[in-house]
Amino acid sequence: MKKLLSFLALTCISLPLLLKGEEQLKPTAVEREPFSVIGIRRTMPGFCRTWEVVKGDAAITEKIKALSGKFFDLGLCNGFVKNGDEWWNDYMCAVEWTGETPEGFERLEFPAITWLKFDAAGKISEGAMFKVWKHINEEYLPQNNLKKVFTTMEKYLEWDEAKDHSIVEIWIPIALKQDETRN
């Protein structure tokens, strides 16, 4: 098993996956040193609701722009929580940050870890990013015996609803699944 774990020490690998007649997912493995983010975190029903909160609050928007020089460019999925019959998304809109945590923001620390970076680009209305997520979760990770080991991250390079276009990097912190049948 140690031989398999040495796979994680590589700084750049490529594990393509054919998407049922579509283009291949070609993630890049990236070793990152520890880093921090600050942002607004909410647990809400459905997807993308935290974005509605931050985009709809001028005070939050102005404060993050004054502090970082930009609007939130990261979306962090901390998982889902069952609330009655619904699944609620624990999500954070964030920016990378090296200073003290400003009042009104939450901080999340990431350890040194191996990430797989996937590119998702295309029409927002056609769910370009969500299609890549589906393939990651239902095909890529299981086929490559990998699991998520920490909060996942979406880096929004472009998200233009008026032009119906997006370019997003999906970052997955990974480890090899342990064979549960072995002792």
C-alpha positions as CSV (number, residue, x, y, z in Angstrom):
1,M,0.0,0.0,0.0
2,K,2.9,2.4,0.6
3,K,3.7,2.3,-3.1
4,L,0.2,3.5,-3.9
5,L,0.5,6.4,-1.4
6,S,3.7,7.6,-3.1
7,F,1.4,8.7,-5.9
8,L,0.4,11.6,-3.8
9,A,3.9,13.0,-3.7
10,L,3.9,13.8,-7.4
11,T,3.6,17.4,-8.2
12,C,2.0,17.1,-11.6
13,I,0.0,14.2,-13.0
14,S,-2.7,13.8,-15.5
15,L,-5.5,11.2,-15.2
16,P,-7.9,11.8,-18.1
17,L,-11.5,10.5,-18.1
18,L,-13.6,10.1,-21.2
19,L,-17.1,11.7,-20.6
20,K,-19.5,9.4,-22.5
21,G,-18.7,10.8,-26.0
22,E,-17.8,14.3,-24.7
23,E,-14.4,15.9,-24.1
24,Q,-12.0,14.4,-21.6
25,L,-11.6,15.8,-18.1
26,K,-7.8,16.3,-17.7
27,P,-7.2,17.4,-14.1
28,T,-3.9,18.7,-12.9
29,A,-2.5,17.5,-9.6
30,V,-1.2,20.4,-7.6
31,E,0.7,20.3,-4.2
32,R,-0.2,23.4,-2.3
33,E,1.3,24.8,0.9
34,P,-1.1,25.8,3.7
35,F,-3.2,28.8,3.0
36,S,-6.1,30.7,4.4
37,V,-9.3,32.3,3.1
38,I,-11.9,34.7,4.6
39,G,-15.5,35.0,3.6
40,I,-19.1,34.7,4.3
41,R,-20.3,31.2,5.2
42,R,-23.9,30.1,5.3
43,T,-25.8,26.8,5.5
44,M,-28.9,27.1,3.3
45,P,-31.2,25.0,1.2
46,G,-30.3,24.3,-2.4
47,F,-27.2,25.4,-4.3
48,C,-25.6,28.8,-4.7
49,R,-27.8,30.5,-2.2
50,T,-24.8,32.0,-0.4
51,W,-23.9,33.9,-3.6
52,E,-27.4,35.4,-3.5
53,V,-26.7,36.7,0.0
54,V,-23.3,38.3,-0.7
55,K,-24.4,39.7,-4.1
56,G,-27.5,41.2,-2.5
57,D,-25.7,42.9,0.4
58,A,-23.9,46.1,-0.7
59,A,-22.1,46.5,2.6
60,I,-20.5,43.0,2.3
61,T,-19.6,43.7,-1.3
62,E,-18.0,47.0,-0.6
63,K,-16.1,45.7,2.5
64,I,-14.5,42.8,0.7
65,K,-13.6,44.9,-2.3
66,A,-12.0,47.5,0.1
67,L,-10.0,44.8,1.9
68,S,-8.9,42.6,-1.0
69,G,-9.3,44.8,-4.1
70,K,-11.8,42.4,-5.6
71,F,-15.1,40.6,-5.1
72,F,-15.2,37.1,-3.7
73,D,-13.7,34.7,-6.3
74,L,-13.8,31.4,-4.4
75,G,-16.7,29.2,-3.6
76,L,-16.0,26.6,-0.9
77,C,-18.3,23.6,-0.4
78,N,-18.0,22.3,3.1
79,G,-20.6,19.6,2.5
80,F,-24.3,19.1,2.9
81,V,-26.5,18.9,6.1
82,K,-29.8,17.1,6.3
83,N,-32.5,19.5,7.6
84,G,-35.8,17.6,7.8
85,D,-36.5,16.4,4.3
86,E,-34.1,18.8,2.6
87,W,-30.4,18.8,2.1
88,W,-28.8,22.2,3.0
89,N,-25.5,23.3,1.4
90,D,-22.7,24.5,3.8
91,Y,-21.0,27.0,1.5
92,M,-18.6,29.9,1.8
93,C,-17.9,32.8,-0.7
94,A,-14.3,33.7,0.0
95,V,-11.0,35.2,-1.1
96,E,-7.5,34.0,-0.2
97,W,-6.2,36.0,2.7
98,T,-2.9,36.3,4.7
99,G,-3.8,38.9,7.3
100,E,-5.9,38.9,10.5
101,T,-9.5,38.0,10.1
102,P,-11.6,41.1,9.6
103,E,-14.7,41.6,11.7
104,G,-17.8,40.1,10.0
105,F,-15.9,37.5,8.1
106,E,-15.1,33.8,8.8
107,R,-11.7,32.3,8.3
108,L,-10.9,28.8,7.0
109,E,-7.4,27.3,7.1
110,F,-6.3,24.8,4.5
111,P,-3.5,22.4,5.3
112,A,-0.7,21.4,2.9
113,I,-2.5,18.9,0.6
114,T,-2.7,17.5,-2.9
115,W,-5.4,19.0,-5.0
116,L,-6.8,17.9,-8.4
117,K,-7.7,21.0,-10.5
118,F,-10.4,20.6,-13.1
119,D,-11.4,23.2,-15.7
120,A,-15.1,23.9,-16.3
121,A,-16.1,26.4,-19.0
122,G,-19.2,27.1,-21.0
123,K,-22.8,28.3,-20.8
124,I,-24.1,28.9,-17.3
125,S,-27.7,28.2,-18.5
126,E,-26.6,24.7,-19.7
127,G,-25.0,23.9,-16.3
128,A,-21.4,23.7,-17.6
129,M,-19.8,23.7,-14.1
130,F,-22.4,21.4,-12.6
131,K,-21.8,18.8,-15.4
132,V,-18.1,18.7,-14.5
133,W,-19.0,18.3,-10.8
134,K,-21.3,15.4,-11.7
135,H,-18.5,13.6,-13.7
136,I,-16.0,14.3,-10.9
137,N,-18.3,12.8,-8.2
138,E,-19.9,10.0,-10.1
139,E,-17.1,8.9,-12.4
140,Y,-13.7,10.4,-12.0
141,L,-13.1,10.0,-8.3
142,P,-14.6,6.4,-8.1
143,Q,-12.8,5.2,-11.2
144,N,-9.5,6.5,-9.9
145,N,-10.0,5.2,-6.3
146,L,-9.8,8.7,-4.9
147,K,-11.8,10.5,-2.2
148,K,-12.2,14.1,-1.1
149,V,-10.5,14.8,2.2
150,F,-11.3,18.5,2.9
151,T,-13.4,21.4,1.7
152,T,-13.7,21.6,-2.1
153,M,-13.1,24.9,-3.8
154,E,-14.4,26.6,-7.0
155,K,-12.2,29.5,-8.3
156,Y,-14.3,31.8,-10.4
157,L,-12.2,33.2,-13.2
158,E,-15.2,34.5,-15.1
159,W,-18.9,34.3,-14.3
160,D,-21.0,36.6,-16.6
161,E,-24.7,35.9,-16.4
162,A,-25.5,38.6,-19.0
163,K,-23.2,36.8,-21.6
164,D,-24.2,33.3,-20.2
165,H,-20.5,32.4,-19.9
166,S,-18.4,30.9,-17.1
167,I,-14.8,29.8,-16.6
168,V,-14.3,28.1,-13.3
169,E,-11.5,25.9,-11.8
170,I,-12.8,23.2,-9.5
171,W,-10.2,22.2,-6.9
172,I,-10.6,18.8,-5.1
173,P,-8.4,17.9,-2.1
174,I,-7.7,14.2,-2.6
175,A,-6.3,11.0,-1.1
176,L,-6.4,7.4,-2.2
177,K,-9.3,5.4,-0.8
178,Q,-8.1,2.7,1.6
179,D,-9.2,-0.8,0.7
180,E,-11.7,-1.5,3.5
181,T,-11.5,-5.2,3.0
182,R,-7.8,-5.3,4.1
183,N,-6.7,-5.3,7.7
